[in-house]
């Protein structure tokens, strides 16, 4: 019997990991022996003032938009992952699937589903690898996402539109899980913050934004056009540091800060400007 190893242990950096018992896995009409490797990895225990984060917004038009941020709110780098070709292909496949189901009265159509699942997996893996590579390049300690919660389909959605919404939600959940697994592999931590209001408020503290017909653009109250997902990523990173700053404080101290910076006590309205004001008050 010929045994072929698909994984290069040296390239994966797991030569010193413990090999576990093999597991027989069936894929299609073939069987494979799958070996798992394990190792105890220690995650960083840095204080928030020494932490550098990668704040990520998983948007609609862009698969992911991220920014590297220090504890004082300084943005060091930005990342945009679009995957326009893959999304166009997925849009076409979903339309074909729904058309076939209408013509066959709700048939399962496994050929279309296999193509959709394969494309989803490719987009998830590609996005996760780009995010981890970007985080490693800038020596990030913690990766911050929005908390997704349960899926709630908006009213009025049906057919292909409803399926695309579900696929987008499933893809965002899978990206977070994949990035979490890969980040722990490198000793990075994962954190999640409240999602509500991150895209609604301008990062400069001027108020609510107005979304344009192009979903990736928004307009601040002062008339300044800006990238909507990048604006959200700034607010996601700011909420992480705001939470870390006020969590150890007493209730009396929190109320005192809330009198100077009211947004500190309202999580849905916290922006990057709130973090800057908080740093000034604490200093």
C-alpha positions in Angstrom: 0.0 0.0 0.0 1.3 3.4 -0.9 0.8 6.2 1.6 1.0 9.8 0.2 1.3 12.7 2.6 -0.6 15.7 1.4 0.7 18.0 4.2 4.3 19.2 4.4 5.0 19.4 8.1 7.9 21.7 7.7 6.0 24.2 5.5 3.1 24.2 8.0 5.5 24.7 10.9 4.2 21.7 12.9 7.2 19.5 13.0 7.3 19.7 16.8 3.6 19.1 17.2 2.1 15.9 18.7 0.6 13.5 16.2 -2.8 12.1 17.2 -4.5 8.9 16.2 -5.5 8.7 12.5 -9.1 8.9 11.4 -10.6 7.2 8.3 -12.4 9.8 6.2 -14.6 9.2 3.2 -14.5 11.8 0.4 -16.6 11.0 -2.6 -15.8 7.4 -3.6 -12.3 7.4 -1.9 -11.1 6.9 1.6 -8.3 8.8 3.3 -6.4 8.6 6.6 -6.6 12.0 8.3 -3.9 12.7 11.0 -4.6 15.5 13.5 -1.7 17.4 15.2 -2.0 19.2 18.5 0.1 21.6 20.6 -0.6 23.9 23.5 -0.3 27.5 22.3 -0.1 30.3 24.7 -2.0 33.5 23.7 -0.6 36.9 24.5 -1.4 38.6 27.9 -0.6 42.2 27.0 -2.2 45.2 28.6 -4.6 47.1 26.3 -2.2 50.0 26.1 0.4 47.8 24.6 -2.1 45.9 22.3 -2.2 46.4 18.5 -5.4 45.3 16.9 -6.8 44.5 13.5 -10.4 45.7 13.3 -12.4 44.0 10.6 -15.8 44.9 9.0 -17.4 42.1 6.9 -19.4 44.2 4.5 -21.7 43.7 1.6 -19.8 45.0 -1.4 -16.4 44.1 0.1 -15.7 40.7 1.6 -13.7 42.4 4.4 -12.3 45.8 5.2 -9.8 46.1 8.0 -7.5 48.6 9.7 -4.6 48.2 12.1 -5.0 50.4 15.1 -3.0 51.2 18.2 -4.5 51.9 21.7 -4.5 55.7 21.1 -6.6 55.4 18.0 -3.8 55.8 15.5 -4.6 53.9 12.2 -1.4 52.3 10.9 -2.6 50.4 7.8 -5.8 49.5 5.9 -6.9 46.4 4.0 -9.6 45.9 1.3 -10.7 42.5 0.1 -13.2 42.8 -2.7 -13.5 39.4 -4.5 -15.7 40.9 -7.3 -15.3 38.0 -9.7 -16.2 35.4 -7.1 -19.3 37.4 -6.1 -20.5 37.8 -9.7 -20.1 34.1 -10.2 -22.0 33.3 -7.0 -24.8 35.7 -8.0 -25.1 33.9 -11.3 -25.1 30.5 -9.7 -27.9 31.5 -7.2 -30.0 32.8 -10.1 -29.5 29.5 -12.0 -30.4 27.5 -8.9 -33.7 29.3 -8.3 -34.6 29.2 -12.0 -34.1 25.4 -12.0 -36.1 25.0 -8.8 -39.0 26.9 -10.3 -39.0 24.8 -13.4 -38.7 21.5 -11.5 -41.1 22.4 -8.6 -38.5 22.7 -5.9 -36.0 20.0 -6.8 -32.8 19.7 -4.8 -30.5 20.5 -7.7 -27.3 19.1 -6.1 -25.1 20.2 -9.0 -25.8 23.8 -8.4 -25.5 23.4 -4.6 -22.1 21.7 -4.9 -20.9 24.6 -7.1 -22.2 27.2 -4.6 -20.7 25.4 -1.6 -17.3 25.1 -3.4 -17.3 28.8 -4.3 -18.3 29.8 -0.8 -15.5 27.7 0.7 -13.0 29.2 -1.7 -14.1 32.8 -0.7 -13.9 32.0 3.0 -10.5 30.5 2.8 -9.1 33.2 0.6 -10.5 36.0 2.9 -9.2 34.3 6.1 -5.7 33.8 4.7 -5.4 37.4 3.5 -6.6 38.7 6.9 -4.1 36.5 8.9 -1.2 37.4 6.5 -2.0 41.1 6.9 -2.2 40.7 10.7 1.1 38.9 10.9 2.8 41.6 8.7 1.9 44.3 11.2 2.5 42.3 14.3 -1.1 42.4 15.4 -2.0 40.9 18.9 -5.8 40.9 18.7 -8.3 40.6 15.8 -11.6 42.3 16.4 -14.9 41.5 14.7 -18.5 42.5 15.0 -20.7 40.2 17.0 -23.1 38.7 14.4 -25.7 37.1 16.7 -28.6 35.2 15.1 -29.6 35.6 11.5 -32.7 37.8 11.0 -34.0 37.8 7.4 -35.4 41.3 6.5 -39.1 41.4 5.6 -39.9 41.3 1.9 -37.0 39.0 0.9 -37.8 35.9 -1.0 -36.4 33.6 -3.7 -32.8 34.3 -4.9 -32.5 37.5 -2.9 -33.3 35.7 0.3 -30.9 32.9 -0.5 -28.1 35.4 -1.2 -28.7 37.1 2.1 -28.4 33.7 3.9 -25.2 32.8 2.0 -23.7 36.1 2.9 -24.5 35.6 6.6 -23.2 32.0 6.6 -20.0 33.2 4.8 -19.4 35.9 7.5 -19.8 33.4 10.3 -17.5 30.9 8.6 -14.8 33.6 8.0 -14.9 34.6 11.7 -14.5 30.9 12.7 -11.7 30.3 10.2 -9.8 33.4 11.3 -10.2 32.5 15.0 -8.7 29.1 14.4 -5.8 30.5 12.4 -5.2 33.3 14.8 -5.0 31.0 17.8 -2.5 28.9 15.8 -0.2 32.0 15.8 -0.9 33.1 19.4 -3.3 36.0 18.5 -6.5 36.6 20.4 -10.0 37.2 19.0 -12.5 39.7 20.3 -16.0 40.8 19.3 -17.8 44.1 19.9 -21.4 45.3 19.6 -22.3 45.6 15.9 -25.2 48.1 16.1 -24.3 51.6 15.0 -20.8 50.9 13.7 -21.8 51.8 10.1 -24.5 54.3 11.2 -22.2 56.9 12.9 -19.3 58.9 11.4 -15.9 58.1 13.0 -15.2 61.8 13.4 -18.1 62.2 15.8 -20.2 64.5 13.6 -23.3 62.3 13.7 -25.2 59.8 11.5 -24.0 59.1 8.0 -26.1 59.0 4.8 -25.6 55.9 2.6 -25.3 56.6 -1.1 -26.7 54.5 -3.9 -23.3 52.9 -4.1 -23.4 50.7 -1.0 -19.7 51.1 -0.3 -19.9 54.9 0.1 -21.4 57.1 2.7 -21.6 60.9 3.3 -20.9 62.5 6.7 -23.2 65.3 8.1 -20.5 67.8 7.1 -20.8 66.6 3.4 -17.6 64.6 3.4 -17.8 61.4 1.3 -16.1 58.3 2.8 -15.8 54.5 2.5 -18.7 53.1 4.5 -17.0 49.8 5.5 -13.7 51.6 6.4 -15.6 54.0 8.6 -17.2 51.0 10.3 -13.8 49.3 10.9 -12.6 52.5 12.6 -15.6 52.4 15.0 -15.1 48.6 15.6 -11.5 49.2 16.7 -12.4 52.2 18.9 -15.1 50.2 20.7 -12.6 47.5 21.6 -10.3 50.0 23.3 -13.2 52.0 24.9 -14.5 48.8 26.5 -11.0 47.8 27.7 -10.5 51.3 29.2 -13.8 51.6 31.2 -14.2 48.0 32.2 -11.9 48.1 35.3 -13.2 51.4 36.5 -15.7 51.9 39.3 -19.3 52.9 38.6 -18.6 56.4 40.1 -15.6 56.9 37.8 -17.6 55.7 34.7 -20.4 58.2 35.5 -17.8 61.0 35.9 -16.3 60.1 32.4 -19.8 59.9 31.0 -20.5 63.5 32.1 -17.5 64.7 30.0 -17.9 62.2 27.1 -21.6 61.1 27.0 -21.0 58.5 24.2 -18.9 56.4 26.6 -22.1 55.3 28.4 -24.0 54.6 25.1 -22.3 51.7 23.4 -24.3 52.1 20.1 -23.0 55.6 19.6 -19.3 55.0 20.3 -16.9 56.0 17.5 -13.2 56.7 17.0 -13.8 60.3 18.1 -15.2 59.0 21.4 -11.9 57.1 22.0 -9.8 60.2 21.3 -12.0 62.3 23.8 -11.7 59.5 26.4 -7.9 59.4 26.1 -7.8 63.2 26.7 -10.1 62.9 29.8 -8.1 60.0 31.3 -4.8 61.7 30.7 
